[in-house]
């Protein structure tokens, strides 16, 4: 029996570009992790501005992860990855919004205004 070694076809020209892409993505993700931490710890911004900056950093982090690590947008084949991602986002949106809607509806129906006022009166909460 003869030993055969598997032939691995690697394109030497694509490896440095891929490594460079990973390094850039890693550096951006580190920066987008440290920046919000610094914003919160140092009290640079307060209130709605802080929330807006944190949300912007989170969305930028999502874009970096999708672009550099999941390679969304690099392929020329059919866009199944995008369709799967959009479907997953739709399912998450439906679950989150549906849960909030159900909890709000239960809160409205389970504790009417009179019950809340009675509890406040009995507990002497003014």
N, C-alpha and C positions, 0 to 999 in steps of 0.2 A: 504494500500500500504506500502510495506516495502522499506526502503531506502537501496540501495546497494552502497557500496563504490567500486570504480574501483580498481582493483588489478594492481599495478604497480610492475613489476618485475625489480628490480635493482640488479645488481651484486655489492655487497659492495667492492669486491676486485678490480673491474675495475675503480671505481670512483677516488680513490687516484692516480692511474696511469694516468688517463685522466686529472685530475687537475694538476698533476706534468708536464704533457706534455704541457698544456696551459701556465703554469708559465714559463717553459723553453722557449717556443716560444715567450712569451711576453718579457722576458728579452733579448733574442737575437734580437727581432725586435726593442726594445728600443736602444740597443747598435748599431745596424746597421742603426739607424736613427741619433743618436748623433755623431757617427764617421764621416760621410760625412759632417755634419754641422761644426764640429770642423776642418776638413781638409780645408773647404772653408774659414771659418772665420779667422783662424790663419795663413793662407798662408804657411802651412807646405810643400805642394807640389805645383808646378806650371806647367802650360802647359799640355803636353800630359800625364805626370805622374798623375796629378790631375784628368784628365778625365778618365784615366784608373782605378784609385782607386775608383772614384765615380761609374763607370760602374760595377766594381767588387762588391761594396757594394750593388748596386741595384739588381744585379743578386743573391747575397746571401740573400737579403731581400725577393726576389721572392721565392727562395727555402725554406726559413723558413716559409713563409706564406702558401705555398703549403703543406709542410710536417706537420707542427704543428697545423694549423687552418683548412685547408681543408681536412686534413688527407689523402692526396694522397699517396698511397703506403702502407697503413695500412690494407686494406681490402683483403680478400681472394676470394671474389666473382668476377665475370667477370669485366674486366677492362674498363667499359664504361666511368668512370670518366676521365681516361687518354685519351680515344679516343675523348671525347667531348672537353677536354682541348686542345688537338692537333689540332682538327678541328677549334676551336676558334682562336688559334694562327695562323693557316694558313690563315684564313679569315682576321685577322688583318694585317698580313704580305702582303697579296695581296692588301688590301686597301691602306696601307702606301706606298708600292713600286709603285703601280699603280698611286697614287696621285702624288708622286715625279716625276715619268716618264712623266705624262701628263703635269705637271707644267714646267718641263725642255723642253719638246717638244714645248709647247706654247711660252716659252721664246725664243727659237731658231727661231721659225717661225714668231713671231710677231715683233721682233726687230732685223732686219738684221744688219749686221756690218756697212753698210753705214749710217743707221739711227742713230746708236750710235755715230758714228764719227761726223755726222752733229750736233747732240745735244751737244756734247762736244765742238765743234767749236763755236756754237751759244751762249752757256752759258759761254764760256771762261774757260772751265775746262781743265786744263793740268796736 
